[in-house]
Amino acid sequence: MNLTHDQISELLLKIAKSENGTNLLMQMTLDAFMKSEKHLDQQENPGDYANGYRLRKARGFGKEMVLKVPRMRNGTFYPVLLNVLRDEDEEHRKLIFSLYKKGLTTEQVSDIYEEIYGKEYSKQQISYIMKDSREEVSIWLQRKLESHYLVLYIDATFVHTRRDKSVSKEGYYTVLGVKEDGSREVLSIVNHPTEGALLWQNELEALKNRGVQIIGLVVSDGLTSIENDIEQVFPTAKNQLCVVHIKRNILAVFPRVKRLEVAEELLEFFAIDTKNVAPVEAFKNLCKFVEKHKKSSPSLKSFSNERNTAYFTYLNYPITIQRMIYSTNWIERLNRDYKSILKMRGAIPSPELVLFLMGAVSMEKEHKSYKFTVTTFRQVEELKRETN
């Protein structure tokens, strides 16, 4: 059939005016492009033969189209157009992932997507689209690690999590590392429903299996037996317990009216940016403090335990980094980033979703602020060489 240019234009106009006509024209045009490309491919590969079509869904003007993608017998033909559509699908996935990890629910993500692209997704569809993103975060959380970390920080945040038809606060622990070049990265995020005598030896062994061989210093809160677990897995690593945690716990023993006065006393032996006090001397000062106040506050006796010498390890290190290693404050900041996302959802439906969202936040953090080096940390390695 030979049609004039005007006849073709009139026919196209008639189709465009019909219901869903714009999408139909687009679908016909894309199908024609792929057939034309197949024809060119056959000219370049005369021994190959057509082998029917396969259907490929795509988005048009707010509606779905079904394209007929030509197939060749040897399976090497792949229309260039599909790469364009694949890139568009990937951009949509990234948008949905970005909205989801910012704390929006699947319903909210669907509303935004419909407003921008004219398509509404159900919760199940959003969840399916997120499958690749969940796998991406899961792979990242199990990736191979560096062999040497100057410092590891371990701390928890507690999240209302639904499990077995009930909701309770569960502990999610982050392990943050400082690499040899002074940059940081999140090594691991693990879920322990309650804080206490955790199997940290297993968690540290897991890091070892992922490539970690040497750790200079481990900073954590007063996790039960953590020092024994560190010694078992990384025997050369030093242990620093979080000063902020113990100061908070000591102040909680006293009445509110006395806390300001007591806080001033604590500053004397929990000194920062100083080499005037040795760890042993600082611990003795803590014991004197306990002796002074134990009559009015008997529960203070536990703070003079020999284990608490680990709260003063930071005094062995250069003044320039003491403020960075005396507490788990860096993870506390990361915990705030977690909570700004998690609190938008109330109780999270599963521990797996919490780990996914925390992992997504950590990935973003690593690609942004954590990639910058903190050069003063290199002094930790210099001190290690001096003491060896």
ABEGO torsion letter per residue (X at the ends): XBBBAAAAAAAAAAAAABBGAAAAAAAAAAAAAAAAAAAAAAAABAABBBAEBBBBBBBBBGBBBBBBBBBBAAGABBBAAAAAAAAAAAAAAAAAAAAAAAGBBAAAAAAAAAAAAGBBBBAAAAAAAAAAAAAAAAAAAABBBBABBABBBBBBBBBBBBBGGBBBBBBBBBBBBBBAAGBBBBABBBBBABBEBBBAAAAAAAAAAAGBABBABBBBBBBBGAAAAAAAABAABBBBBBAAAAAAAAAAABBAAAAAAAAAAAAAABBBGBAABBAAAAAAAAAAAAAAAAAABAAAAAAABAAAAAAAAAAABBAAAAAAAABAAAAAAAAAAAAAAAAAAEBBABAAAAAAAAAAAAAAAAABAAABBBAAAAAAAAAAAAAX
